[in-house]
Amino acid sequence: MTSDEAVGRSIDALSAAGLEYVLVGSFASNFWGAPRATQDVDLVVDFAGTSMRDLLAWLGPGFRLEPQQTFETVTGKRRHIVYVGDGAFTIEVFPVSEDAHDRERFHRRASVALLGRTTFVLSPEDVIVTKLRWAAALNRDKDLADVAGVVAVRRDTIDWPYVRRWCGEHGTRHLLDEILADLGD
């Protein structure tokens, strides 16, 4: 199964289960900015009375849940890992948390056409805010490159007061300013 097929099946399963979700991570930054290869898809899901096991049943054969739940480093949110086929591609599922930005970005998600279906993706602003938060916490250059890609493509349509507010809250304003300076802003 290709990564696009796995993502499509994930979107279809979430929709069939009636679960609200948003694509985050590299798939979201790829949608709004400069594409890059990835070996996983990250989803934030509002389980609202259902469980990860229920979602796995909707996914069907070829998907295997890692039995040990882990925690995401930056916000401490729970994370479930689903292996697709031989495990070369994974689906990371994060239940929506009580983190203020996590809640707001979930409600601001954009409905878009992707992989032949309507799906929900983080807004470009929330991709920037989230990727800068990860870059600051984990010192990951790929997150900074993702932000630069989104800014380069979407600069004129970004809600900059919103981005600057959250970057101020997260202490990542300096990273945003560096990227903007590098891009000539």
C-alpha positions as CSV (number, residue, x, y, z in Angstrom):
1,M,0.0,0.0,0.0
2,T,1.4,3.4,-0.9
3,S,1.5,6.3,1.5
4,D,-1.3,8.1,-0.4
5,E,-3.5,5.0,-0.2
6,A,-2.8,4.7,3.5
7,V,-3.7,8.3,4.1
8,G,-6.8,7.9,1.9
9,R,-7.9,4.9,3.8
10,S,-7.4,6.8,7.1
11,I,-9.5,9.7,5.9
12,D,-12.2,7.3,4.7
13,A,-12.2,5.4,8.0
14,L,-12.4,8.6,10.1
15,S,-15.3,9.9,7.9
16,A,-17.1,6.5,8.1
17,A,-16.7,6.4,11.9
18,G,-18.1,10.0,12.1
19,L,-15.0,11.3,13.8
20,E,-13.8,14.8,13.6
21,Y,-10.1,15.1,12.7
22,V,-7.4,17.2,11.2
23,L,-4.3,16.3,9.2
24,V,-1.2,17.9,10.8
25,G,2.5,17.5,10.4
26,S,4.2,17.1,7.1
27,F,1.1,16.4,5.1
28,A,-0.3,19.7,6.2
29,S,2.9,21.6,5.5
30,N,3.1,19.8,2.1
31,F,-0.4,20.9,1.3
32,W,0.2,24.6,2.0
33,G,4.0,24.9,1.2
34,A,6.9,23.1,-0.4
35,P,6.4,19.3,-0.5
36,R,8.9,16.9,1.0
37,A,8.9,13.1,1.4
38,T,7.6,11.7,4.7
39,Q,7.2,8.2,6.2
40,D,4.1,9.0,8.3
41,V,0.9,10.9,8.5
42,D,-0.1,12.7,11.7
43,L,-3.7,13.1,12.7
44,V,-5.4,14.9,15.6
45,V,-8.7,13.2,16.3
46,D,-11.7,14.0,18.5
47,F,-12.7,10.5,19.6
48,A,-15.9,11.7,21.3
49,G,-17.1,8.5,22.9
50,T,-15.3,6.1,20.5
51,S,-11.8,4.6,20.8
52,M,-8.6,3.9,18.9
53,R,-9.6,0.3,18.6
54,D,-12.9,1.3,17.0
55,L,-10.9,3.4,14.4
56,L,-8.6,0.4,13.8
57,A,-11.7,-1.7,13.0
58,W,-12.8,0.9,10.5
59,L,-9.3,0.9,8.9
60,G,-9.5,-2.9,8.3
61,P,-6.8,-5.4,7.4
62,G,-3.3,-4.2,6.8
63,F,-3.2,-1.8,9.7
64,R,-1.7,-2.8,13.1
65,L,-1.9,-0.7,16.3
66,E,1.3,-0.5,18.4
67,P,0.0,-1.9,21.8
68,Q,2.1,0.6,23.9
69,Q,0.7,4.1,23.8
70,T,3.4,6.8,23.8
71,F,3.5,10.5,24.6
72,E,4.3,13.4,22.3
73,T,7.4,15.3,23.5
74,V,6.2,19.0,23.1
75,T,2.8,19.0,24.7
76,G,2.8,15.6,26.4
77,K,-0.3,14.5,24.5
78,R,-1.1,10.8,24.1
79,R,0.0,9.3,20.8
80,H,-1.1,6.0,19.1
81,I,1.0,4.6,16.3
82,V,-0.6,2.5,13.6
83,Y,1.7,0.5,11.3
84,V,0.6,0.2,7.7
85,G,1.5,-3.1,6.0
86,D,5.1,-3.9,6.7
87,G,5.5,-0.8,8.9
88,A,7.5,1.3,6.5
89,F,4.7,3.9,6.7
90,T,2.9,4.8,10.0
91,I,-0.1,6.7,11.0
92,E,0.4,8.7,14.2
93,V,-3.0,9.5,15.9
94,F,-3.2,12.2,18.7
95,P,-6.4,12.6,20.6
96,V,-7.3,16.3,20.6
97,S,-6.0,17.7,23.9
98,E,-6.9,20.5,26.3
99,D,-3.8,22.5,25.1
100,A,-5.1,26.0,24.2
101,H,-3.5,26.0,20.8
102,D,-4.4,22.4,20.1
103,R,-8.1,23.2,20.6
104,E,-8.0,26.4,18.6
105,R,-6.1,24.9,15.6
106,F,-8.6,22.0,15.6
107,H,-11.5,24.4,15.3
108,R,-9.7,26.5,12.6
109,R,-9.0,23.5,10.4
110,A,-9.5,23.9,6.6
111,S,-11.8,21.7,4.5
112,V,-9.8,20.9,1.3
113,A,-9.7,18.5,-1.6
114,L,-6.9,16.1,-1.1
115,L,-6.3,12.6,-2.7
116,G,-9.7,12.7,-4.4
117,R,-11.7,13.4,-1.3
118,T,-12.7,16.2,1.0
119,T,-10.6,16.3,4.1
120,F,-9.5,18.6,6.9
121,V,-6.0,20.1,7.1
122,L,-4.4,22.5,9.5
123,S,-4.7,26.1,8.4
124,P,-1.4,27.5,7.0
125,E,-1.1,29.7,10.1
126,D,-1.4,26.8,12.4
127,V,1.1,24.8,10.4
128,I,3.5,27.7,11.0
129,V,2.8,28.0,14.7
130,T,2.9,24.2,15.3
131,K,6.1,23.6,13.3
132,L,7.9,26.5,15.1
133,R,6.8,25.0,18.4
134,W,8.3,21.6,17.5
135,A,11.4,23.2,16.1
136,A,12.0,25.1,19.3
137,A,11.5,22.1,21.5
138,L,13.2,19.4,19.4
139,N,15.8,21.5,17.4
140,R,14.5,19.9,14.1
141,D,15.6,21.7,10.9
142,K,12.9,20.0,8.9
143,D,10.3,21.9,10.8
144,L,12.0,25.2,10.1
145,A,12.2,24.2,6.4
146,D,8.5,23.4,6.4
147,V,7.7,26.8,7.9
148,A,9.8,28.5,5.3
149,G,8.1,26.6,2.6
150,V,4.6,27.6,3.8
151,V,5.6,31.2,4.2
152,A,7.2,31.3,0.8
153,V,4.1,30.0,-0.9
154,R,1.4,31.6,1.3
155,R,3.0,34.8,2.6
156,D,0.3,37.2,1.2
157,T,-2.7,35.3,2.6
158,I,-1.4,34.4,6.1
159,D,-3.1,35.9,9.1
160,W,0.1,37.3,10.6
161,P,-1.4,38.8,13.8
162,Y,-2.7,35.3,14.7
163,V,0.7,33.7,13.9
164,R,2.6,36.3,15.9
165,R,0.2,36.0,18.9
166,W,0.7,32.2,19.2
167,C,4.5,32.5,18.5
168,G,4.6,35.0,21.4
169,E,2.7,32.6,23.6
170,H,5.0,29.7,22.7
171,G,8.3,31.7,22.8
172,T,9.0,31.0,19.2
173,R,8.7,34.6,17.8
174,H,12.5,34.7,17.3
175,L,12.4,31.7,15.0
176,L,9.6,33.2,13.0
177,D,11.5,36.5,12.7
178,E,14.6,34.6,11.5
179,I,12.7,32.8,8.8
180,L,11.0,36.0,7.6
181,A,14.4,37.8,7.5
182,D,15.9,34.9,5.5
183,L,13.0,35.1,3.1
184,G,13.5,38.9,2.7
185,D,10.6,40.2,4.8
